[in-house]
Structure formats: structure tokens, C-alpha cells
Amino acid sequence: MATKLAATHARLFKNMFVCKNCKTKVRADSRKILEGKVRCRKCLKKAFRPIRKK
């Protein structure tokens, strides 16, 4: 059962970030987010935060 929970957790939260401007979810490598190489698809800004775990 723990493997299903870990797989679900990874699918929902691994490499997932939220745009601070328009709240769109984007899946990208965390290194690229920190370097500023990723832009939001909707508003074209580079400000992201990690997705909150519920």
C-alpha cells in the first residue's frame, strides 16, 4: 500500500510549481525554475512557487 501512496505523491507533487501571478500549474525541473529558464504558459512570467501539499 505504501508504494501506491508514494507513487501518487510523486505524480501530484514532484517537479510541480505554481505561477505566482496567474496560479497556473507547471511541471518543470526545479533547477530550471531556480535559474529562471521556465516561463508561464499563460502570463509569460518567471515567478513560481512549489505546490502546497495538502
N, C-alpha and C positions, 0 to 999 in steps of 0.2 A: 504494500500500500504506500510505503514511503517513496518508492520510485515514481509512482503516479503523481504524488504531490510535488516532488522535486521537478518532474518534467513539466507540470502545469505552471509551477512558479517560474521556471526558466522561460517558458513560452510567453508568459504575461509580462515579465519584468526585466528580462535580460536585454541589455542594449536598447531599452526603450526610454525615450526622452519626450518631454512636452515643451512646446513653444511657449515662452513666457508672454508673448503678445496675443496670439490667437488660440492658444490651448490645443493645437493640433498635435497628435502623437506621431513621432517619427522614430523608426528603428535605425540606429546607426552605431558605429563603433565609438566607445567613449573617448578614445584618443583623438579621433577626428572632431568630436564635439569640443574638446578642450582646445584644439588647435584652431578652431573657427572655420573649418573647411566645409561644414554642413550648413545648408540654408533651409529654412522652412519652405514647404511647397506652396503654401497659401500666401503668406505675407512677405516672404523672402528675407526675413531677419535671421540673425545668427545667435539669438539668446535662447538657450534651452535649460531646462532643469530635469533632474531624474524624476521618473514617475513615482508617485506615492504608493507605498504598499499598504493595502487596507488591512 
